[in-house]
Amino acid sequence: MRYLLSFILLCCACLGLRGQNFNNIEHLSTSNDRYAVANMEISVCSEKISVYSSKNKALIEEIPFSSKGKGINHKLLYSNKLQQGFLFLEKHSELSEGCSIYKIEKGDIRYLCEFPFAAYTSENGERMDYNNILPYLSVIRSDKRTLLFINTPMIVSCPDSPKEEILETKHFYHILTNNGFELRNY
């Protein structure tokens, strides 16, 4: 039954039936750390997010975050139709420890939740390791639900902690609630 539900959900997403995909927003051509959406320009640097008005380049907001790693990976998924999106910030060192998610809605940006998952993958033929999960994330809106999917076979929940667990992604998805994206089993 859960495989049938997965198949139907995937078909709806692929065919666009009553669904809305959140598209990957490319960086502005002048920089790898700036995006332009919803009359805003969003700049991500090592310890803060700066949000500017795209009309007059005035600073609207600065959101500080702690960066305890070697750098920041980021990804922006946005739907122009819904005027809604999600900015994912992964602070990395030797191993990925997950990411922070910020919600963009109608010209406003706010912290949403922590997403304590890393991709359990092999890069360049090396052994399996805890890698950046951002390339594997996709978000769709189906009816009134916003769903997040991880498009890699295995992930690590709560990496580098006592609650660490390796999971197969075919058994679950994430749904947006008031508390952020929550894990749900099929």
Secondary structure, DSSP 4 states (H G I P E B T S, - for coil): -HHHHHHHHHHHHHHTTTEEEPEEPPPPTT-SSEEEETTEEEEEETTEEEEEETTT--EEEEEE----SSEEEEEEEEETTTTEEEEEEEEESSSB--EEEEEEETTEEEEEEEE-EEEEE-STT---EEE--GGGEEEEEETTEEEEEE-SSEEEESTTSTT-EEEEGGGEEEEEETTEEEEEE-
